[in-house]
Each structure stands twice: as C-alpha cells, then as structure tokens.
C-alpha cells in the first residue's frame, strides 16, 4: 500500500506543477524555485512532515522535498549551534545530494560534446 501512497503523493505534486505550467503560463524556472520555497515554508510551519509520513519518497524526491530538507537542516542546526545554524544547517542537510548532482553534471559534460547554434 505504501507504493500506492508514494505514487499518488508524487503524482499529485507533479500534476499541480504541470497544470500551473500549462494553464497559468508559469515559467518552469519560477515553478522550480517556487516549489523549493513552498516546501521550506510548509516544513517550517509543520505541514510538510505529515505529507512525508504519508507519501514517503513521493514527497521527499520532488523539489518540495528539497525545500523541506533545507528547512529541517536549518531548524536542527539552530537547535544545536544557535544562530550560526541559519547559514550552515541547510548546506549540511543537502550536501550529499548537491555533491552527487555536481559530480554527475561534470561527468555528463565530459562525455557529451556541446554544439553551438549556427
């Protein structure tokens, strides 16, 4: 049953994004950054954690989950380190994911040959 909940949660998040792109003419870059901010805000006020509990990876993999991870990292670091946690908490929480993205982006750039438009 958890697979169904995961699929539904991730699907609903993606459907909302697709409807916003198609009907409201929101640019994808604005939508992506908006999803991160919405995830952080919902996490900070305690509304995103129940979604994660219900949907599992369906809620943590999309960009709203990235915002959730940033916010939770900041909250944890503020509790442990004080106000310095505002600057370091988010980076500590998502360092592994960002490192993987940078590594595979670099690997892709080495393998693929960029072509200029003429």
Secondary structure as a PSIPRED ss2 file (coil, helix, strand):
# PSIPRED VFORMAT (PSIPRED V4.0)

   1 X C   1.000  0.000  0.000
   2 X H   0.000  1.000  0.000
   3 X H   0.000  1.000  0.000
   4 X H   0.000  1.000  0.000
   5 X H   0.000  1.000  0.000
   6 X H   0.000  1.000  0.000
   7 X H   0.000  1.000  0.000
   8 X H   0.000  1.000  0.000
   9 X H   0.000  1.000  0.000
  10 X H   0.000  1.000  0.000
  11 X H   0.000  1.000  0.000
  12 X H   0.000  1.000  0.000
  13 X H   0.000  1.000  0.000
  14 X H   0.000  1.000  0.000
  15 X H   0.000  1.000  0.000
  16 X H   0.000  1.000  0.000
  17 X H   0.000  1.000  0.000
  18 X H   0.000  1.000  0.000
  19 X H   0.000  1.000  0.000
  20 X H   0.000  1.000  0.000
  21 X H   0.000  1.000  0.000
  22 X H   0.000  1.000  0.000
  23 X H   0.000  1.000  0.000
  24 X C   1.000  0.000  0.000
  25 X C   1.000  0.000  0.000
  26 X C   1.000  0.000  0.000
  27 X C   1.000  0.000  0.000
  28 X H   0.000  1.000  0.000
  29 X H   0.000  1.000  0.000
  30 X H   0.000  1.000  0.000
  31 X H   0.000  1.000  0.000
  32 X H   0.000  1.000  0.000
  33 X H   0.000  1.000  0.000
  34 X H   0.000  1.000  0.000
  35 X H   0.000  1.000  0.000
  36 X H   0.000  1.000  0.000
  37 X H   0.000  1.000  0.000
  38 X H   0.000  1.000  0.000
  39 X H   0.000  1.000  0.000
  40 X H   0.000  1.000  0.000
  41 X H   0.000  1.000  0.000
  42 X H   0.000  1.000  0.000
  43 X H   0.000  1.000  0.000
  44 X H   0.000  1.000  0.000
  45 X C   1.000  0.000  0.000
  46 X C   1.000  0.000  0.000
  47 X C   1.000  0.000  0.000
  48 X H   0.000  1.000  0.000
  49 X H   0.000  1.000  0.000
  50 X H   0.000  1.000  0.000
  51 X H   0.000  1.000  0.000
  52 X H   0.000  1.000  0.000
  53 X H   0.000  1.000  0.000
  54 X H   0.000  1.000  0.000
  55 X H   0.000  1.000  0.000
  56 X C   1.000  0.000  0.000
  57 X H   0.000  1.000  0.000
  58 X H   0.000  1.000  0.000
  59 X H   0.000  1.000  0.000
  60 X H   0.000  1.000  0.000
  61 X C   1.000  0.000  0.000
  62 X C   1.000  0.000  0.000
  63 X H   0.000  1.000  0.000
  64 X H   0.000  1.000  0.000
  65 X H   0.000  1.000  0.000
  66 X H   0.000  1.000  0.000
  67 X H   0.000  1.000  0.000
  68 X H   0.000  1.000  0.000
  69 X H   0.000  1.000  0.000
  70 X H   0.000  1.000  0.000
  71 X H   0.000  1.000  0.000
  72 X H   0.000  1.000  0.000
  73 X H   0.000  1.000  0.000
  74 X H   0.000  1.000  0.000
  75 X H   0.000  1.000  0.000
  76 X H   0.000  1.000  0.000
  77 X H   0.000  1.000  0.000
  78 X H   0.000  1.000  0.000
  79 X H   0.000  1.000  0.000
  80 X H   0.000  1.000  0.000
  81 X H   0.000  1.000  0.000
  82 X H   0.000  1.000  0.000
  83 X H   0.000  1.000  0.000
  84 X H   0.000  1.000  0.000
  85 X H   0.000  1.000  0.000
  86 X H   0.000  1.000  0.000
  87 X H   0.000  1.000  0.000
  88 X H   0.000  1.000  0.000
  89 X H   0.000  1.000  0.000
  90 X H   0.000  1.000  0.000
  91 X H   0.000  1.000  0.000
  92 X H   0.000  1.000  0.000
  93 X H   0.000  1.000  0.000
  94 X H   0.000  1.000  0.000
  95 X H   0.000  1.000  0.000
  96 X H   0.000  1.000  0.000
  97 X H   0.000  1.000  0.000
  98 X H   0.000  1.000  0.000
  99 X H   0.000  1.000  0.000
 100 X H   0.000  1.000  0.000
 101 X H   0.000  1.000  0.000
 102 X H   0.000  1.000  0.000
 103 X H   0.000  1.000  0.000
 104 X H   0.000  1.000  0.000
 105 X H   0.000  1.000  0.000
 106 X H   0.000  1.000  0.000
 107 X H   0.000  1.000  0.000
 108 X H   0.000  1.000  0.000
 109 X H   0.000  1.000  0.000
 110 X H   0.000  1.000  0.000
 111 X H   0.000  1.000  0.000
 112 X C   1.000  0.000  0.000
 113 X C   1.000  0.000  0.000
 114 X C   1.000  0.000  0.000
 115 X C   1.000  0.000  0.000
 116 X C   1.000  0.000  0.000
 117 X C   1.000  0.000  0.000
 118 X C   1.000  0.000  0.000
